[in-house]
Amino acid sequence: MTRKSSELWTSITSSLFSKIDDTFLEDFRAPGGANSRLAAWDPLDKSMRYYKFLLFNVAYHKPDDFFDAYRKLGNTGTGNPVTISIADCKIDIDYLFAVEEFMFLRQHINLHEIKKVVEIGAGFGRTCHTLMRLVDSVEEYTIVDLPEVLKLSQAYLKLVAPDCFDRITFIENNDIDAWSALQSDLAINIDSFQEMPPEVIDEYVSKVISASTSFYCKNPTGKYKPECVGLPALTAAELLDVYSLGYCQKVFDLFDESELSAAREIYLRAYKPSRNWKLVADEPMSMIPYTHHVLYVRD
Ligand SMILES: C[S@@+](CC[C@H](N)C(=O)[O-])C[C@H]1O[C@@H](n2cnc3c(N)ncnc32)[C@H](O)[C@@H]1O
């Protein structure tokens, strides 16, 4: 009886482990190798397994006030995101990031004094939704973005936060006069300066951020080779485009701690708006540590 294996393992052994020789031993633990049936799933697994475990694990270690804040957001399910459930909250990756951003800000700035917020590059509007729900003092929230993406944030925010909608202004990136006239208490850029040409960032810094009293930036600290995360190599022209964007263009190994520390130092200096500003706090993002939270205030 003990000699009888399952049909599953009869099939696995005959297909993957029928020939254990030097060639097999050389790379059976590499991506695509037979080890995906033994110790762990394949590094290139095509399912949501790793994503959902990562999301679950990061959320699982959050303090109680993270979940209190998350619950106050109300509708976070529009757009049908992948979720995991903890403490009666359906958590998705976008709002996990947004509540982390709120908690970082709350820890380092007096949010009760923030009346005017400007966000450059807001995506579908998760940060706006979050800050409008969690920070009572915000009277005006302005989003500057590409026209196509503004259509999405307008439609999304109208749906999920109708009671706040008349306090949100949407400005197209090519309406320079409109965004040059903005004054704010907090300017925000999340995961988008690193996707803009440096001269575009310069203009936002000199006209929008310099007209604010604080600047919260959460961006990647540099560039990486696609192969480093298992993506197919890009053509030289494609690489040249991506590598020419953002203030931090150094290519480094995201998974080498000493390279990561060096990249962070460069990043913290690069995004400081000018010598009249001081760095108040910074910390790596929980889930993607090569992306970094930093808060600067005018000195
Ligand atoms: C990767 S998304 C990040 C969105 C959002 N901050 C988030 O983290 O969910 C980059 C954002 O930058 C915007 N963007 C790109 N170029 C821009 C420009 N020149 N001016 C303003 N926004 C821009 C995109 O439309 C998009 O909203």
The ligand as an SDF file (V2000), in Angstrom:
LIG
                    3D

 27 29  0  0  0  0  0  0  0  0999 V2000
    2.1530   55.5810  -12.4440 C   0  0  0  0  0  0  0  0  0  0  0  0
    0.8580   56.7600  -12.4370 S   0  0  0  0  0  0  0  0  0  0  0  0
    0.7330   57.1030  -10.6950 C   0  0  0  0  0  0  0  0  0  0  0  0
   -0.6210   57.5610  -10.3420 C   0  0  0  0  0  0  0  0  0  0  0  0
   -0.8900   57.8410   -8.8510 C   0  0  0  0  0  0  0  0  0  0  0  0
   -0.0090   58.8470   -8.2970 N   0  0  0  0  0  0  0  0  0  0  0  0
   -0.8170   56.5610   -8.0440 C   0  0  0  0  0  0  0  0  0  0  0  0
    0.2230   56.3230   -7.4240 O   0  0  0  0  0  0  0  0  0  0  0  0
   -1.8090   55.8220   -8.0470 O   0  0  0  0  0  0  0  0  0  0  0  0
    1.6040   58.2180  -13.1280 C   0  0  0  0  0  0  0  0  0  0  0  0
    0.6800   59.4130  -13.1920 C   0  0  0  0  0  0  0  0  0  0  0  0
    1.4120   60.5370  -13.7030 O   0  0  0  0  0  0  0  0  0  0  0  0
    0.6200   61.1860  -14.7010 C   0  0  0  0  0  0  0  0  0  0  0  0
    1.4840   61.9710  -15.5870 N   0  0  0  0  0  0  0  0  0  0  0  0
    2.3490   61.5370  -16.5340 C   0  0  0  0  0  0  0  0  0  0  0  0
    2.9450   62.5720  -17.1430 N   0  0  0  0  0  0  0  0  0  0  0  0
    2.4400   63.7040  -16.5660 C   0  0  0  0  0  0  0  0  0  0  0  0
    2.6750   65.1070  -16.7550 C   0  0  0  0  0  0  0  0  0  0  0  0
    3.5260   65.5580  -17.6550 N   0  0  0  0  0  0  0  0  0  0  0  0
    2.0020   65.9670  -15.9590 N   0  0  0  0  0  0  0  0  0  0  0  0
    1.1180   65.5240  -15.0190 C   0  0  0  0  0  0  0  0  0  0  0  0
    0.8650   64.2210  -14.8190 N   0  0  0  0  0  0  0  0  0  0  0  0
    1.5070   63.3190  -15.5680 C   0  0  0  0  0  0  0  0  0  0  0  0
   -0.1160   60.0120  -15.3500 C   0  0  0  0  0  0  0  0  0  0  0  0
   -1.2130   60.4310  -16.1020 O   0  0  0  0  0  0  0  0  0  0  0  0
   -0.5120   59.2230  -14.0990 C   0  0  0  0  0  0  0  0  0  0  0  0
   -1.6480   59.7830  -13.4960 O   0  0  0  0  0  0  0  0  0  0  0  0
  1  2  1  0
  2  3  1  0
  2 10  1  0
  3  4  1  0
  4  5  1  0
  5  6  1  0
  5  7  1  0
  7  8  2  0
  7  9  1  0
 10 11  1  0
 11 12  1  0
 11 26  1  0
 12 13  1  0
 13 14  1  0
 13 24  1  0
 14 15  1  0
 14 23  1  0
 15 16  2  0
 16 17  1  0
 17 18  1  0
 17 23  2  0
 18 19  1  0
 18 20  2  0
 20 21  1  0
 21 22  2  0
 22 23  1  0
 24 25  1  0
 24 26  1  0
 26 27  1  0
M  CHG  2   2   1   9  -1
M  END
$$$$
